[in-house]
């Protein structure tokens, strides 16, 4: 669907610069494969196996710049996201930092997460807050005590990924669509997005599988169809 949208935008462009811009995105989306990102230095992609099959991990590793968003970093990150974006076998993507004590410098996440009033207070006062305070303000979902390996946050994210993994991918996509779109509009429009998402689930095999599994009192086996 993403490639189709890019192609459509490319066709709608009326000047050479615009067409060239979207042509580059289309080419990158088509050429980005797992093999093409194996030589990445700052953003690395790993597919987990075993009980974690269906989970991919994008690891950020630019220690000299505290994972700041440079050109190479953004290019490699875009390549990784293009790979996972078109992989229908994936259920969860985890973004982690391999730089001790740092997630990512240079990205402003506060205003989207906690609203403009609180964001202004934090920014204007140049306030620094810890993980517990971030969780209390809703900037992050969870705050965990660090472990001896220094990967407590990753382990918590992996546990959450394992909880999401067995859920129906069609329903997850619909829920993600409804939440992302619905949170930006009024309640009536939000309910319309929810209805649109649900309508995409009704005629799927996964919905029938969910009903059968519930009736037979067994775990569902979702296929994503």
C-alpha positions as CSV (number, residue, x, y, z in Angstrom):
1,X,0.0,0.0,0.0
2,X,2.9,2.4,0.8
3,X,4.5,1.7,-2.6
4,X,1.2,2.2,-4.3
5,X,0.8,5.6,-2.6
6,X,4.3,6.7,-3.6
7,X,3.6,5.7,-7.2
8,X,0.4,7.6,-7.2
9,X,2.0,10.7,-5.8
10,X,4.8,10.4,-8.4
11,X,2.2,10.3,-11.2
12,X,0.4,13.3,-9.8
13,X,3.5,15.5,-9.7
14,X,3.5,18.2,-12.4
15,X,7.1,19.3,-12.4
16,X,10.4,17.6,-12.8
17,X,11.7,18.3,-9.3
18,X,8.7,16.8,-7.7
19,X,8.7,13.7,-9.9
20,X,12.4,13.2,-9.2
21,X,11.8,13.5,-5.5
22,X,9.2,10.7,-5.4
23,X,11.0,8.6,-7.9
24,X,13.9,8.4,-5.4
25,X,11.7,7.3,-2.6
26,X,10.1,4.6,-4.8
27,X,13.5,3.3,-5.9
28,X,14.7,3.1,-2.3
29,X,11.5,1.3,-1.2
30,X,11.9,-1.3,-3.9
31,X,15.6,-1.9,-3.4
32,X,15.8,-1.9,0.4
33,X,16.2,-5.6,1.4
34,X,17.5,-7.3,4.5
35,X,20.7,-8.0,2.6
36,X,21.1,-4.3,1.7
37,X,21.2,-3.2,5.3
38,X,23.7,-5.8,6.6
39,X,26.6,-3.4,6.2
40,X,24.9,-0.5,8.1
41,X,27.1,1.0,10.7
42,X,24.8,3.2,12.7
43,X,21.4,1.6,12.4
44,X,21.4,-2.2,12.3
45,X,18.5,-4.6,11.6
46,X,18.1,-8.0,13.2
47,X,15.3,-10.6,12.8
48,X,14.8,-12.6,16.0
49,X,14.0,-16.3,15.8
50,X,12.6,-19.1,18.0
51,X,9.7,-18.0,20.2
52,X,10.5,-14.4,19.1
53,X,10.0,-15.2,15.4
54,X,8.1,-12.3,13.9
55,X,10.0,-9.6,15.9
56,X,12.6,-7.4,14.3
57,X,15.0,-5.1,16.2
58,X,16.5,-1.9,14.8
59,X,19.5,-1.0,16.9
60,X,21.0,2.5,16.9
61,X,24.7,2.7,17.5
62,X,26.4,6.1,17.0
63,X,28.2,6.6,20.3
64,X,30.4,9.5,19.3
65,X,27.3,11.6,18.7
66,X,25.0,10.1,21.3
67,X,22.8,8.7,18.5
68,X,22.2,12.2,17.1
69,X,20.2,12.3,13.8
70,X,22.9,12.8,11.2
71,X,22.7,12.1,7.4
72,X,24.2,8.6,7.4
73,X,22.1,7.7,10.5
74,X,18.9,8.9,8.9
75,X,19.7,7.1,5.6
76,X,20.4,3.8,7.3
77,X,17.3,4.2,9.6
78,X,15.2,4.8,6.5
79,X,16.6,1.7,4.8
80,X,15.8,-0.4,7.9
81,X,12.3,0.9,8.1
82,X,11.7,0.3,4.4
83,X,12.7,-3.4,4.9
84,X,10.3,-4.0,7.8
85,X,7.5,-1.9,6.3
86,X,7.0,-4.3,3.4
87,X,7.6,-7.6,5.4
88,X,4.2,-9.1,6.0
89,X,5.7,-11.8,8.3
90,X,6.7,-9.3,10.9
91,X,4.4,-8.5,13.9
92,X,6.6,-6.3,16.1
93,X,9.5,-3.9,15.5
94,X,11.6,-2.8,18.5
95,X,13.8,0.3,18.3
96,X,16.7,0.2,20.8
97,X,20.0,2.0,21.5
98,X,23.3,0.2,21.9
99,X,24.9,3.4,23.3
100,X,25.0,3.2,27.1
101,X,22.9,5.8,28.9
102,X,21.5,7.3,25.7
103,X,18.5,6.5,23.5
104,X,18.6,9.2,20.8
105,X,19.8,12.9,21.0
106,X,18.2,15.5,18.7
107,X,14.6,14.4,18.5
108,X,11.8,16.4,20.1
109,X,9.2,13.9,21.3
110,X,7.7,15.8,24.2
111,X,5.1,18.0,22.6
112,X,3.4,15.0,20.8
113,X,3.4,12.9,23.9
114,X,2.3,15.3,26.7
115,X,0.6,18.3,25.0
116,X,1.9,21.8,24.3
117,X,1.4,23.3,27.7
118,X,3.6,20.7,29.6
119,X,6.0,20.7,26.7
120,X,6.5,24.5,26.9
121,X,7.1,24.2,30.7
122,X,9.8,21.6,30.2
123,X,11.5,23.3,27.2
124,X,11.3,26.9,28.5
125,X,12.8,25.8,31.9
126,X,15.3,23.5,30.2
127,X,14.2,20.9,32.7
128,X,15.9,17.5,32.7
129,X,13.8,14.6,34.0
130,X,14.6,10.9,34.7
131,X,12.9,7.8,33.4
132,X,10.4,7.5,36.4
133,X,9.3,11.1,35.8
134,X,9.0,10.5,32.1
135,X,6.7,7.6,32.8
136,X,4.6,9.6,35.2
137,X,4.1,12.4,32.6
138,X,3.3,9.9,29.9
139,X,6.4,10.6,27.7
140,X,7.1,6.9,27.9
141,X,4.9,3.9,28.7
142,X,7.3,2.2,31.1
143,X,10.3,3.0,33.3
144,X,12.5,0.1,34.6
145,X,15.5,-0.3,36.9
146,X,18.7,-0.9,35.0
147,X,20.1,-4.4,35.1
148,X,23.7,-5.6,35.2
149,X,23.8,-6.1,31.4
150,X,22.5,-2.6,30.8
151,X,19.6,-3.7,28.6
152,X,16.7,-3.5,31.0
153,X,14.6,-1.3,28.7
154,X,15.2,-3.6,25.7
155,X,14.2,-6.7,27.8
156,X,11.0,-4.9,28.8
157,X,10.3,-4.0,25.2
158,X,10.9,-7.6,24.2
159,X,8.5,-8.8,26.8
160,X,5.8,-6.4,25.5
161,X,6.6,-7.6,21.9
162,X,6.0,-11.2,23.0
163,X,2.6,-10.2,24.3
164,X,1.7,-8.5,21.0
165,X,3.2,-11.3,18.9
166,X,0.3,-13.8,19.1
167,X,-2.4,-11.2,18.4
168,X,-4.2,-10.9,15.1
169,X,-2.2,-8.8,12.7
170,X,-5.2,-7.6,10.7
171,X,-6.9,-6.4,13.9
172,X,-3.7,-4.8,15.1
173,X,-3.3,-2.8,11.8
174,X,-7.0,-1.7,12.1
175,X,-6.5,-0.6,15.7
176,X,-3.3,1.2,14.9
177,X,-5.0,3.0,12.0
178,X,-8.0,4.0,14.2
179,X,-5.9,5.2,17.1
180,X,-3.4,7.2,15.0
181,X,-6.1,8.9,12.9
182,X,-8.7,9.2,15.6
183,X,-6.5,10.9,18.1
184,X,-5.9,13.8,15.7
185,X,-9.6,14.7,15.1
186,X,-12.9,15.3,16.9
187,X,-14.9,12.5,18.5
188,X,-17.3,12.0,15.6
189,X,-14.5,11.8,13.1
190,X,-12.6,9.5,15.4
191,X,-15.5,7.1,15.6
192,X,-15.7,7.1,11.8
193,X,-12.1,6.0,11.6
194,X,-12.8,3.3,14.2
195,X,-15.8,2.1,12.1
196,X,-13.6,2.1,8.9
197,X,-11.0,0.0,10.6
198,X,-13.5,-2.5,11.9
199,X,-15.0,-2.9,8.5
200,X,-11.6,-4.0,7.2
201,X,-11.6,-6.9,9.7
202,X,-15.2,-8.3,9.2
203,X,-14.5,-10.3,6.1
204,X,-11.1,-11.7,7.0
205,X,-10.0,-15.2,7.8
206,X,-8.5,-14.0,11.0
207,X,-11.8,-12.9,12.3
208,X,-13.4,-16.3,11.7
209,X,-10.4,-18.0,13.2
210,X,-10.7,-15.8,16.3
211,X,-14.4,-16.8,16.7
212,X,-13.6,-20.5,16.1
213,X,-10.8,-20.4,18.7
214,X,-13.0,-18.7,21.2
215,X,-15.8,-21.3,20.7
216,X,-13.3,-24.2,20.8
217,X,-11.5,-22.8,23.8
218,X,-8.1,-22.9,22.2
219,X,-5.4,-20.3,21.3
220,X,-6.1,-18.7,17.9
221,X,-3.8,-19.3,14.9
222,X,-3.8,-16.1,13.0
223,X,-2.5,-15.9,9.4
224,X,-2.8,-12.2,8.7
225,X,-5.4,-12.8,6.0
